[in-house]
Amino acid sequence: MSYNTLDQEVFEEDQVPSDVGVGEDKPEARMGIFDHLEELRSRLIRVLIVLAIFTFISFFLADWIFVVLKSRVAGLQLIRTNVAEMVGTYMKVCLMSGVALTMPVAAYQLVMFIAPALKPQEKRLVYIMLPGVFASFLLGAAFAFFVLLPPALGFLIHFGEDIALPLIRVGDYVSVVVTLTFWIGLAFETPVVIFFLTRIGLITPLQLTRFRRLAFVAAFVLAAIITPTVDPLNQIIVAVPLMILYEIGILLSRLAFKQRNQAIETATIGPVER
């Protein structure tokens, strides 16, 4: 081997980046992680600032919010048994109102944080589906507030009133109304989430069909957890919509699966086997 050839090989070896190799430190990767953490911190601070503003505004609307919450039961009279109970309930109502108003801002900050890691088509899909997520939540919350709460609260309050006079604590009443409304609203997002997961290839309609029976059992289990009553009527009122939402999710999953297959065929990769 000539000296010129040997010198050329040594020179090429010297050009190999020092950060190549298993187990070696990568300052760029560490710096990238720190940048992501800093961005996450800044976005969390923005969300908390908006939450504080909306919570402060809710203090001026608290009386109206209490009127709306009490409207689910006609002639309801609430009591308080602790000195500071009303103050704590007031704070809870204002905070929950602030959380509800801050949810769009928090979702936007979350999407902006994860957007760099998404593919262009996934970004477009997220931007398109984000309004649908909020609409589904509002629809579910409206269903819980106007359809589910009146019979559920009526059963709880008037059951056995000929034996014992119902004296409802304001803190308990607010907790039941807020918890039920929130979880039902969250459950109504199921079809949109299923569509998104199918569109990005994490689940398939066939998998959802195979787990239908298990999903129906889970619907009744969730209904038993969510509903504040033990009577089967109110649990059925919650479980049946959950099962319908799952069936709607299967239909949307088939549509998303077809769209994904067509997109892959357009990209000349070939159809996806089911």
ABEGO torsion letter per residue (X at the ends): XBAAAAAAAAAAAAABBAABEBGBBBAAAAAAAAAAAAAAAAAAAAAAAAAAAAAAAAAAAAAAAAAAAAAABBGBBBBBABAAAAAAAAAAAAAAAAAAAAAAAAAAAAAAAAAAABBAAAAAAAAAAAAAAAAAAAAAAAAAAAAAAAAAAAAAAABGAAABBBBBBAAAAAAAAAAAAAAAAAAAAAAAAAAAAAAAGABBAAAAAAAAAAAAAAAAAAAAAABABABAAAAAAAAAAAAAAAAAAAAAAAAAAAAAAAAAAAAGAEBBBX
